Amino acid sequence: MIAPENRKCTLLKSALLASFGIATVLFLIAATSGTPEIEVLNSSMFDAIDRIEFHDFNLEKHERIDGIMGYEKWKVEVNYKPYWISMDRTTPEDGPKLYWHENKNDGDAKVDPNGFPWIDLYLDPRGKTLNKKAHHNIFSLGLKHFGNVWHSMCYKNGVLRDEIEVLGTEKVDGRVTWVLSLEIPEYSSFKIKVKKDESIFTISERYLVPADKIVMINPDVDDIFDVDEGQEILVPTHYASSGKLWLDQETSLPIKQEVYDEKGLYERYVYLGVQVNNSH
C-alpha cells in the first residue's frame, strides 16, 4: 500500500504535469532540487513517446555480432497511422534503401539494393534475406518500441525498480540530457516451447528481448530461423542485465541508449536530429 504522504506527492506530480506541461515541471524541479525524480523523468518520457505520430532521425547503430562491434548509420522515417517505415543506409557507404507499408506490397518490404541486381526486390521483413545478422528486425525501429522495452525493464510487478538512478547530465549531439542507469540483478532465462509458425523474431517480439540474444544463449540454435515447433529453448527474462539511457531535457525523448551483458557493451543506438510530427 502507498503511504498517504507518498500518494499525495504522486497526485501532486500528476497535477503539475497536466497543468503546466512536462518541460515546465522538469525545469522547476531541476531549479529547486538539482535532479528530477526517476518517476517524473519516466512519466515525461512515456508521455512524449505516446504523442509521436511520425518521426524521422539519423540512427547510429552499434551492435556486437559474433564478438565484433559493428557500426552503421541509417536515415530513418517511421509513421504509425498508417504504419510505414523508410530506411536509407548512409554509412559505412551508401547502401540499400528499404520501404515497408502495412497496406502495400502484400506485406513485403520494397528494397532498392543500390547495386546488383539493379532492380527493386520485395522481401519478407522478418525473413532470412533481410535479417541474416541483426539484433532486431525493422519493426524494432523508432522510439515507441524503445519505450516499451524500457518500461518492461524498469518496472517489476508494476512497481518502479530501486536499481534505477540518475547519473547526471551529459551532452549528446549538442543536446543536454539526463543520464539514467539501470541494473536488473535477477536477470536470467526461462524455458519455452516453440509454437507453430514461430521464429526467433516472433518470440523476441513477444517477450521484448533481442533476437540475437536468444540465439546466443541456446547452443543448439544456429541462427534466428533455426527453431522448430515443439522445440524447447531458453529466453532471457529481460531485454538486458543493465543499461543506460540519455533523455533529452527539452523534449523528454530518449536519444541514446546502451545495453550491456556479461561481455560488456552489447549494443548502442544514438538518435540524431530527431524531428517529431513534422510534415512529411
C-alpha positions in Angstrom: 0.0 0.0 0.0 1.2 3.5 -0.8 1.7 5.7 2.2 -0.6 8.7 2.3 2.2 11.2 2.0 3.6 9.4 -1.0 0.2 9.2 -2.6 -0.2 12.9 -2.1 3.2 13.5 -3.8 2.2 11.3 -6.7 -1.1 13.1 -7.2 0.7 16.5 -7.0 3.2 15.4 -9.6 0.4 14.3 -11.9 -1.5 17.5 -11.4 1.6 19.6 -12.1 2.3 17.6 -15.3 -1.2 18.1 -16.5 -1.5 21.8 -15.7 1.9 23.2 -16.6 3.4 20.8 -19.1 6.3 18.4 -18.8 9.1 20.8 -19.7 8.0 23.4 -17.2 7.7 20.9 -14.4 11.1 19.4 -15.1 12.7 22.9 -15.2 11.1 23.8 -11.8 12.2 20.5 -10.2 15.8 20.9 -11.5 15.9 24.5 -10.4 14.9 23.7 -6.8 16.4 20.2 -6.2 19.0 19.8 -8.9 17.8 16.5 -10.3 14.3 15.3 -11.2 13.0 12.1 -9.6 13.0 9.0 -11.7 9.2 8.8 -11.6 8.9 12.2 -13.2 11.5 11.5 -15.9 9.9 8.2 -16.8 6.4 9.7 -16.9 7.6 12.6 -19.1 9.4 10.3 -21.5 6.4 7.9 -21.9 4.1 10.8 -22.4 6.4 12.3 -25.1 6.7 9.0 -26.8 2.9 8.4 -26.8 2.4 11.7 -28.6 4.6 10.6 -31.6 2.6 10.0 -34.8 5.6 10.4 -37.1 9.3 10.9 -36.5 12.5 10.9 -38.5 16.1 10.7 -37.4 19.6 9.6 -38.3 20.3 6.4 -36.4 23.8 5.4 -35.4 23.7 1.7 -34.8 26.4 -0.2 -32.9 25.7 -3.9 -32.5 28.0 -6.7 -31.3 27.6 -9.7 -33.6 29.8 -12.8 -33.4 32.1 -10.9 -31.0 32.6 -7.9 -33.3 31.1 -4.5 -32.7 29.7 -3.3 -36.0 28.7 0.2 -37.0 26.1 1.5 -39.4 24.3 4.8 -39.9 20.7 5.0 -41.3 18.3 7.8 -42.2 15.0 6.6 -40.8 11.4 7.7 -41.0 8.6 6.0 -39.1 4.9 6.7 -39.4 2.4 5.0 -37.1 -1.1 5.5 -38.7 -0.9 4.1 -41.3 2.2 2.2 -40.2 5.1 2.6 -42.6 8.9 2.6 -42.3 11.6 4.1 -44.6 15.3 3.3 -44.2 18.3 4.6 -46.2 21.8 3.4 -45.1 24.4 6.1 -45.4 27.4 4.6 -43.6 29.8 2.7 -43.9 28.8 3.6 -47.5 25.7 4.4 -49.4 23.7 1.1 -49.1 20.3 -0.3 -49.6 17.0 1.7 -49.3 14.0 0.0 -47.7 10.4 0.9 -47.6 7.6 -1.0 -45.9 3.9 -0.1 -45.6 1.3 -2.1 -43.8 -1.1 -1.8 -46.7 1.2 -2.2 -49.7 3.1 -5.0 -51.5 1.3 -7.8 -49.7 3.3 -7.1 -46.5 6.7 -7.3 -48.2 9.3 -4.6 -47.9 10.4 -2.9 -51.1 14.2 -2.9 -51.2 16.4 -0.8 -53.6 19.8 -2.6 -53.2 21.7 0.4 -54.6 23.7 -2.2 -56.6 23.5 -5.7 -58.0 21.0 -7.0 -59.2 20.0 -3.3 -60.0 16.2 -3.9 -59.6 13.9 -3.4 -56.7 13.4 -6.5 -54.5 10.3 -7.4 -52.5 11.3 -9.2 -49.4 9.7 -10.6 -46.2 10.6 -8.0 -43.4 11.0 -10.9 -41.0 12.7 -13.2 -43.5 16.2 -14.6 -43.7 17.4 -12.4 -46.6 16.9 -9.1 -44.7 17.9 -10.4 -41.3 20.9 -12.7 -41.6 22.9 -10.9 -39.0 21.0 -8.5 -36.8 19.8 -7.9 -33.2 16.4 -6.9 -34.5 14.1 -6.6 -37.5 12.7 -3.3 -38.9 9.7 -3.3 -36.5 12.1 -2.5 -33.6 12.9 0.8 -35.2 11.6 4.0 -33.6 11.1 5.4 -30.2 7.8 3.7 -29.5 9.4 0.3 -29.5 12.2 1.5 -27.2 9.7 3.0 -24.8 8.0 -0.4 -24.5 11.4 -2.1 -23.9 12.4 0.5 -21.2 9.1 0.1 -19.5 9.5 -3.7 -19.3 12.9 -3.3 -17.8 12.4 -0.6 -15.2 9.2 -1.9 -13.7 8.9 -5.1 -11.6 5.5 -6.3 -10.8 4.1 -2.9 -11.7 6.5 -1.1 -9.3 9.4 1.1 -10.3 12.7 -0.6 -9.6 15.1 0.7 -6.9 18.0 -0.1 -9.2 17.4 2.9 -11.4 19.3 6.1 -10.8 20.1 9.5 -12.4 23.8 9.7 -13.0 23.8 13.4 -14.0 23.8 15.4 -17.2 25.7 15.0 -20.5 25.5 16.4 -24.0 24.6 14.2 -26.9 24.9 15.8 -30.4 24.7 19.2 -28.7 21.6 18.3 -26.7 21.6 18.4 -22.9 20.4 15.1 -21.5 19.7 13.4 -18.2 21.7 10.1 -18.0 19.8 7.2 -16.4 21.3 3.9 -15.3 19.5 0.6 -14.7 20.6 -2.7 -13.2 18.5 -5.9 -13.2 20.1 -8.3 -10.6 17.7 -11.1 -11.2 18.4 -11.2 -15.0 18.4 -14.9 -16.1 16.5 -17.0 -18.6 13.5 -19.4 -18.7 12.3 -22.2 -21.0 9.5 -22.0 -23.5 8.2 -24.4 -26.2 8.2 -23.1 -29.7 4.7 -22.8 -31.2 3.6 -23.5 -34.7 5.0 -20.9 -37.3 7.1 -19.2 -34.7 10.6 -17.9 -35.3 13.2 -16.3 -33.0 12.0 -12.9 -34.3 8.3 -13.5 -33.3 9.4 -14.9 -29.9 11.7 -11.9 -29.4 8.8 -9.5 -30.2 6.5 -11.3 -27.8 8.9 -11.1 -24.9 10.6 -7.8 -25.8 14.1 -9.2 -25.9 16.8 -9.2 -28.6 16.5 -12.0 -31.2 20.3 -12.3 -31.3 20.4 -12.8 -27.6 18.1 -15.8 -27.8 20.4 -17.4 -30.3 23.4 -16.7 -28.1 22.0 -18.5 -25.0 20.9 -21.6 -27.0 23.8 -23.7 -28.2 21.6 -25.8 -30.4 20.2 -22.8 -32.2 22.5 -21.7 -35.1 20.6 -18.6 -36.2 17.3 -16.8 -35.8 15.5 -19.3 -38.1 16.8 -22.5 -36.6 13.9 -23.5 -34.5 11.1 -26.0 -34.9 7.6 -26.4 -33.5 7.7 -28.1 -30.1 11.4 -27.4 -29.5 12.3 -26.1 -26.1 14.6 -23.0 -26.0 15.8 -20.5 -23.4 14.6 -16.9 -23.5 16.1 -14.1 -21.4 13.9 -12.8 -18.6 14.6 -9.2 -19.6 16.0 -7.2 -22.5 19.3 -6.9 -20.8 21.0 -7.2 -17.4 21.9 -3.5 -17.3 21.6 -0.4 -19.5 21.9 3.4 -19.7 19.6 5.9 -21.2 20.2 9.5 -22.3 17.0 11.6 -22.0 16.7 14.9 -23.9 15.9 17.6 -21.2 14.0 19.7 -23.7 11.9 17.1 -25.5 11.9 14.3 -22.9 12.7 11.9 -25.7 15.4 9.1 -25.3 18.1 10.0 -27.9 20.8 7.5 -26.8 20.8 4.0 -25.3 23.4 1.5 -24.3 22.8 -2.1 -23.3 25.3 -4.4 -21.5 25.7 -8.1 -20.9 28.3 -10.3 -19.3 30.8 -9.4 -22.0 30.4 -5.7 -21.9 28.7 -3.4 -24.3 26.2 -5.3 -26.4 24.6 -2.5 -28.4 24.4 1.2 -28.6 21.8 3.3 -30.5 22.1 7.1 -31.0 19.1 9.0 -32.5 20.5 12.2 -34.1 18.4 15.2 -35.2 15.0 13.7 -34.1 12.0 15.5 -35.6 8.6 14.6 -34.3 5.2 15.1 -36.0 6.7 17.4 -38.7 5.2 17.5 -42.2 6.2 14.5 -44.4 
